[in-house]
Amino acid sequence: MHKYLKYLIFIIVFARYENLLTAQFAKEKNLFLESNFRYGFLWQHRPSLAEIIGGNIKFFDVSAGKQTYGQKIWDQLYRYPSFGIGYTYADFGNPEELGHANAVFGYFDIPFLRNKKNLFSYRLSGGLAYLNKGNVAIGTHLNLYFDASLIYKWYFAKRWELINAFGATHFSNGAIKMPNLGLNMFSYRLGFRYRFDAAQKEFIHIDLPEIDKKNSISIFTAAGTKEKRPGGDIPYTVGSFSADYLRILSLKHKIGFGLDAFYDESLFETMNPDSTLSLSTSDIMRYGIHASFEAEIYKLILAIHIGTYIYANYKDDGTIYQRVALRYILTKNIYANVSLKTSKGIADYVEWGIGYRFYWK
């Protein structure tokens, strides 16, 4: 239990200097601090994980954030979300095989029902995690961290909120190094939020702008590396080029379809393990079509593609693929892209790139 003492010390210190902290941050509006304890279990989504699953998982989270009140149109579009950054310590319940993890993350907490005393919301978090042990599930120390939660908050005191939540958490390295089965877990969360502003502000309502351009084209190119299954130790270059037509449904959402071209250098060995064939780049290229969905918030875009190959010499990993991308808007037309491509629900690779988009009526 001694490894959890730092979190107890944090709570005691915070309670002791609450008034000092409140005065210090009084000039900064809408800020809050939050701390959570999570308790749950690791999901055995592959038979090989049975040997490493131990006791229940335990997480401790500390985060700082800001509540929006309508300063931007995005606040109103997403029902006045809060956002912030945080740190989590994860005990996976098996110190010998799984060890523990430290992660830093950013998050958006988006409400769907609220009144003066209660709030229901969903939270999306993402960041980087350091796992102190490699195992049959994950072969790297540095990994991606994702969490999605349903949250209930109760405003039980002037500055305090009680948090109850249930969520799913995922650790993965995106097939940069094998193995990469990933760690998936489910947990209940109990916590507190302390608001530096005692009074809850009135939300600002503004007239939303009209959408004068309903159509857009988005193109991007990306590249990365991957290792072959099982237990590969050679990095192979991967890359893609994609083009999308998107119909703008609202200020938040777009749907559409697109074309993909995939380059996967590992297919040279997969398709020709004995080096008896003379394969060219055209032999390992794969082309597909996909359906697209995009959700935009502030300068971030969450893009989801579900596609199928229309031309591929290699289809043993399935004919259906998925891509989940996070994009950051750099200028009106240019965005940075990081995406995860999967096949049969298993991570294929992570790719990094840049894209361009333009609009017309």
C-alpha positions as CSV (number, residue, x, y, z in Angstrom):
1,M,0.0,0.0,0.0
2,H,3.0,2.4,0.4
3,K,3.0,3.1,-3.3
4,Y,-0.5,4.7,-2.9
5,L,0.6,7.1,-0.1
6,K,1.6,9.9,-2.5
7,Y,-2.1,10.1,-3.6
8,L,-3.3,10.3,0.0
9,I,-0.6,12.9,0.7
10,F,-1.9,14.9,-2.3
11,I,-5.4,15.0,-0.9
12,I,-4.2,16.0,2.6
13,V,-2.0,18.8,1.2
14,F,-4.7,20.0,-1.1
15,A,-7.3,20.1,1.8
16,R,-4.7,21.9,4.0
17,Y,-4.0,24.7,1.5
18,E,-7.4,24.9,-0.2
19,N,-7.9,28.6,0.7
20,L,-4.4,29.6,-0.5
21,L,-4.9,27.8,-3.8
22,T,-8.4,29.3,-4.2
23,A,-7.0,32.8,-3.8
24,Q,-4.1,32.1,-6.1
25,F,-6.3,31.0,-8.9
26,A,-9.2,33.4,-8.3
27,K,-8.0,35.6,-11.2
28,E,-8.1,32.6,-13.6
29,K,-11.7,31.9,-14.4
30,N,-13.5,28.5,-14.6
31,L,-10.6,26.4,-13.4
32,F,-10.8,23.2,-11.4
33,L,-8.8,20.3,-10.0
34,E,-9.9,16.7,-10.1
35,S,-8.8,13.4,-8.5
36,N,-10.2,9.9,-9.2
37,F,-9.8,6.4,-8.0
38,R,-10.6,3.6,-10.5
39,Y,-11.1,-0.1,-9.7
40,G,-11.9,-2.8,-12.3
41,F,-10.6,-5.7,-14.3
42,L,-8.5,-6.6,-17.3
43,W,-10.4,-8.1,-20.2
44,Q,-9.1,-11.4,-21.5
45,H,-9.7,-10.6,-25.2
46,R,-7.1,-13.2,-26.3
47,P,-6.5,-16.7,-24.8
48,S,-2.8,-16.0,-24.4
49,L,-3.6,-13.3,-21.9
50,A,-4.9,-15.8,-19.3
51,E,-1.4,-16.4,-18.0
52,I,-0.8,-12.8,-17.1
53,I,-4.2,-11.6,-15.7
54,G,-3.9,-11.3,-12.0
55,G,-6.0,-9.3,-9.5
56,N,-8.1,-6.3,-10.0
57,I,-6.7,-3.2,-11.6
58,K,-6.4,0.1,-9.7
59,F,-5.9,3.6,-11.1
60,F,-5.3,7.0,-9.5
61,D,-5.9,10.1,-11.6
62,V,-5.0,13.7,-11.0
63,S,-6.1,16.4,-13.5
64,A,-6.6,20.1,-14.0
65,G,-9.1,21.6,-16.3
66,K,-11.3,24.4,-17.4
67,Q,-15.1,24.7,-17.8
68,T,-16.4,26.5,-20.9
69,Y,-19.3,28.9,-20.7
70,G,-19.8,30.0,-24.3
71,Q,-16.7,32.0,-25.1
72,K,-16.6,30.2,-28.5
73,I,-19.3,28.7,-30.7
74,W,-17.9,25.3,-30.1
75,D,-18.8,25.6,-26.4
76,Q,-22.5,25.9,-27.3
77,L,-22.4,23.3,-30.0
78,Y,-21.0,20.7,-27.6
79,R,-23.3,21.8,-24.7
80,Y,-20.5,23.6,-22.8
81,P,-17.9,20.9,-22.3
82,S,-14.9,21.0,-19.9
83,F,-11.4,20.0,-20.9
84,G,-8.0,19.5,-19.3
85,I,-4.8,17.6,-18.9
86,G,-4.0,14.9,-16.4
87,Y,-1.8,12.2,-15.0
88,T,-2.7,8.6,-14.1
89,Y,-0.9,5.8,-12.3
90,A,-2.2,2.3,-13.2
91,D,-1.6,-0.9,-11.1
92,F,-2.5,-3.8,-13.4
93,G,-3.0,-6.3,-10.6
94,N,0.0,-8.5,-11.5
95,P,3.3,-6.8,-10.6
96,E,5.5,-9.7,-11.8
97,E,4.0,-10.0,-15.3
98,L,2.3,-6.7,-16.0
99,G,3.8,-4.2,-13.6
100,H,2.4,-0.7,-13.7
101,A,2.0,2.3,-16.0
102,N,2.3,6.1,-15.8
103,A,0.3,8.1,-18.3
104,V,-0.2,11.7,-19.2
105,F,-3.3,12.6,-21.2
106,G,-5.6,15.3,-22.4
107,Y,-9.4,15.0,-22.4
108,F,-12.8,16.5,-23.3
109,D,-15.8,16.0,-21.0
110,I,-18.9,16.6,-23.1
111,P,-22.3,16.9,-21.3
112,F,-25.6,15.4,-22.6
113,L,-27.9,16.2,-19.6
114,R,-27.5,18.8,-16.8
115,N,-29.3,20.8,-14.2
116,K,-28.3,22.9,-11.2
117,K,-27.2,19.8,-9.1
118,N,-26.5,17.0,-11.6
119,L,-24.6,16.5,-14.8
120,F,-24.3,13.4,-17.1
121,S,-21.5,13.4,-19.6
122,Y,-19.1,11.3,-21.7
123,R,-15.4,11.8,-21.6
124,L,-12.8,11.0,-24.2
125,S,-9.1,10.9,-23.2
126,G,-5.9,10.2,-25.0
127,G,-2.2,10.4,-24.4
128,L,1.1,8.6,-23.8
129,A,1.8,5.9,-21.3
130,Y,5.0,4.3,-20.0
131,L,4.7,0.6,-19.0
132,N,7.6,-0.6,-16.8
133,K,7.3,-4.2,-18.1
134,G,7.0,-5.8,-21.5
135,N,4.8,-8.9,-21.7
136,V,2.9,-11.2,-24.1
137,A,0.3,-8.4,-24.7
138,I,2.6,-5.4,-25.3
139,G,6.3,-5.4,-26.4
140,T,7.2,-1.7,-25.8
141,H,7.5,0.5,-22.7
142,L,6.1,3.6,-24.5
143,N,2.5,3.2,-25.6
144,L,-0.6,5.1,-26.6
145,Y,-3.3,5.5,-23.9
146,F,-7.1,5.9,-24.6
147,D,-10.0,6.1,-22.3
148,A,-13.8,6.5,-22.9
149,S,-16.1,7.0,-19.9
150,L,-19.7,7.7,-19.0
151,I,-19.8,10.1,-16.0
152,Y,-22.3,11.4,-13.5
153,K,-21.4,14.4,-11.4
154,W,-23.3,15.7,-8.3
155,Y,-22.8,19.3,-7.1
156,F,-23.0,18.5,-3.4
157,A,-21.3,21.6,-2.0
158,K,-20.4,25.2,-2.9
159,R,-17.2,24.3,-4.8
160,W,-17.3,20.5,-4.8
161,E,-18.6,17.8,-7.1
162,L,-18.8,14.1,-6.5
163,I,-17.9,12.0,-9.6
164,N,-19.2,8.5,-10.4
165,A,-18.2,6.9,-13.8
166,F,-17.8,3.7,-15.7
167,G,-15.3,3.5,-18.5
168,A,-13.1,1.5,-20.8
169,T,-9.3,2.0,-21.1
170,H,-6.9,0.8,-23.8
171,F,-3.1,0.6,-24.0
172,S,-1.4,-0.2,-27.3
173,N,1.8,0.6,-29.3
174,G,0.1,0.5,-32.7
175,A,2.1,-2.5,-33.9
176,I,5.4,-0.5,-33.9
177,K,6.8,-3.5,-32.1
178,M,5.5,-7.0,-31.5
179,P,3.7,-8.3,-29.5
180,N,0.8,-5.8,-29.7
181,L,-2.3,-7.5,-28.5
182,G,-3.0,-4.5,-26.3
183,L,-4.4,-4.2,-22.8
184,N,-8.1,-3.5,-22.5
185,M,-9.8,-2.9,-19.1
186,F,-13.1,-1.8,-17.6
187,S,-13.4,0.1,-14.4
188,Y,-15.6,2.0,-12.0
189,R,-14.4,5.5,-11.1
190,L,-15.1,7.5,-7.9
191,G,-13.7,11.0,-7.5
192,F,-14.0,14.6,-6.6
193,R,-13.7,17.9,-8.5
194,Y,-12.9,21.2,-6.8
195,R,-13.9,24.4,-8.6
196,F,-12.0,27.6,-7.9
197,D,-15.0,29.7,-8.8
198,A,-17.7,29.2,-6.1
199,A,-20.6,30.4,-8.3
200,Q,-21.6,28.6,-11.4
201,K,-21.7,31.1,-14.3
202,E,-24.6,31.6,-16.7
203,F,-24.0,30.0,-20.0
204,I,-23.7,32.3,-23.0
205,H,-26.0,31.7,-25.9
206,I,-25.2,33.2,-29.3
207,D,-26.7,32.9,-32.8
208,L,-24.8,30.2,-34.7
209,P,-23.4,31.1,-38.1
210,E,-25.0,29.7,-41.3
211,I,-23.2,27.0,-43.3
212,D,-22.6,28.5,-46.7
213,K,-20.3,25.7,-48.1
214,K,-21.8,22.2,-47.8
215,N,-19.1,20.2,-49.6
216,S,-15.4,19.5,-49.0
217,I,-12.5,17.5,-50.4
218,S,-9.9,16.2,-48.0
219,I,-6.7,14.6,-49.1
220,F,-3.8,13.3,-46.9
221,T,-0.7,11.3,-47.0
222,A,0.9,9.5,-44.1
223,A,3.7,7.0,-43.2
224,G,4.9,4.9,-40.3
225,T,6.6,1.6,-39.3
226,K,5.3,-1.8,-38.2
227,E,6.6,-5.2,-37.2
228,K,5.3,-8.5,-38.5
229,R,3.3,-11.0,-36.4
230,P,4.1,-13.1,-34.5
231,G,7.0,-11.6,-32.5
232,G,8.6,-9.8,-35.4
233,D,11.8,-7.8,-34.7
234,I,12.3,-6.0,-38.1
235,P,10.7,-2.6,-38.7
236,Y,9.0,-2.3,-42.1
237,T,7.9,1.0,-43.7
238,V,4.2,1.6,-44.3
239,G,2.4,4.5,-46.0
240,S,-0.9,5.6,-47.4
241,F,-2.6,8.2,-49.6
242,S,-6.3,9.0,-49.2
243,A,-8.9,11.3,-50.7
244,D,-12.4,12.0,-49.3
245,Y,-15.5,13.7,-50.4
246,L,-17.4,15.0,-47.4
247,R,-20.9,16.4,-47.1
248,I,-21.2,18.9,-44.2
249,L,-24.2,18.1,-42.1
250,S,-23.6,20.7,-39.4
251,L,-20.9,22.8,-37.8
252,K,-19.8,19.6,-36.0
253,H,-20.3,16.7,-38.3
254,K,-19.5,15.5,-41.9
255,I,-20.1,12.2,-43.7
256,G,-18.8,11.0,-47.0
257,F,-16.7,8.4,-48.8
258,G,-13.2,8.1,-50.2
259,L,-10.4,6.2,-51.8
260,D,-7.3,4.7,-50.3
261,A,-3.9,3.4,-51.5
262,F,-1.8,1.4,-49.0
263,Y,1.9,0.6,-49.1
264,D,3.1,-2.1,-46.7
265,E,6.7,-3.2,-47.0
266,S,6.1,-6.2,-44.7
267,L,4.0,-7.9,-47.5
268,F,7.2,-8.6,-49.4
269,E,8.1,-11.2,-46.7
270,T,4.5,-12.2,-45.9
271,M,3.6,-13.0,-49.5
272,N,7.1,-14.5,-50.3
273,P,8.6,-16.0,-47.2
274,D,11.1,-18.2,-49.1
275,S,12.2,-15.4,-51.5
276,T,11.3,-17.6,-54.5
277,L,9.2,-15.0,-56.2
278,S,10.1,-11.7,-57.8
279,L,7.7,-9.2,-56.3
280,S,7.6,-5.5,-57.2
281,T,6.0,-2.6,-55.4
282,S,2.9,-2.9,-57.5
283,D,2.4,-6.4,-56.1
284,I,2.2,-5.3,-52.5
285,M,0.0,-2.2,-53.1
286,R,-3.6,-2.4,-51.9
287,Y,-6.4,-0.1,-52.9
288,G,-9.8,0.4,-51.2
289,I,-12.9,2.5,-50.8
290,H,-14.3,3.6,-47.5
291,A,-17.2,5.4,-45.7
292,S,-16.2,8.5,-43.7
293,F,-17.4,10.2,-40.6
294,E,-15.9,13.3,-39.0
295,A,-16.6,15.2,-35.8
296,E,-14.9,18.6,-35.3
297,I,-14.4,20.4,-32.0
298,Y,-12.3,23.5,-31.7
299,K,-9.1,22.7,-33.7
300,L,-9.4,18.9,-33.4
301,I,-11.1,16.5,-35.9
302,L,-12.0,12.9,-35.0
303,A,-12.2,10.9,-38.3
304,I,-13.5,7.3,-38.7
305,H,-13.1,5.3,-41.9
306,I,-14.6,1.8,-42.5
307,G,-13.4,0.4,-45.9
308,T,-13.0,-2.6,-48.1
309,Y,-10.2,-3.5,-50.5
310,I,-11.2,-3.3,-54.2
311,Y,-7.8,-4.5,-55.4
312,A,-5.3,-6.4,-53.3
313,N,-3.0,-9.4,-54.0
314,Y,-3.0,-10.2,-50.2
315,K,-6.2,-10.5,-48.3
316,D,-5.4,-13.0,-45.6
317,D,-5.8,-10.3,-42.9
318,G,-9.3,-9.7,-44.1
319,T,-11.1,-7.6,-46.8
320,I,-12.4,-5.0,-44.3
321,Y,-10.2,-2.4,-42.6
322,Q,-10.8,0.5,-40.3
323,R,-9.0,3.7,-39.6
324,V,-9.4,6.1,-36.6
325,A,-7.6,9.4,-37.0
326,L,-7.0,12.4,-34.9
327,R,-6.3,15.6,-36.8
328,Y,-5.2,19.0,-35.7
329,I,-6.1,22.1,-37.8
330,L,-3.0,24.1,-38.5
331,T,-4.5,26.6,-41.0
332,K,-7.9,26.9,-42.7
333,N,-6.9,24.3,-45.2
334,I,-4.0,22.3,-43.7
335,Y,-4.1,19.7,-40.9
336,A,-1.7,17.3,-39.1
337,N,-2.8,13.7,-38.9
338,V,-2.1,10.7,-36.7
339,S,-4.2,7.6,-37.4
340,L,-4.5,3.9,-36.4
341,K,-5.3,1.4,-39.1
342,T,-6.8,-1.9,-38.0
343,S,-7.9,-5.2,-39.7
344,K,-10.2,-7.7,-38.0
345,G,-10.2,-5.5,-34.9
346,I,-6.4,-5.8,-34.5
347,A,-4.0,-2.8,-34.8
348,D,-2.1,-2.9,-38.1
349,Y,0.0,0.2,-37.7
350,V,0.1,3.9,-36.6
351,E,0.8,6.5,-39.3
352,W,1.7,10.1,-39.1
353,G,1.1,12.6,-41.9
354,I,-0.4,15.9,-43.2
355,G,-3.5,16.7,-45.1
356,Y,-5.2,19.5,-47.1
357,R,-8.9,20.3,-47.4
358,F,-11.0,22.8,-49.4
359,Y,-14.7,23.7,-49.5
360,W,-17.3,24.7,-52.1
361,K,-21.1,25.4,-52.1
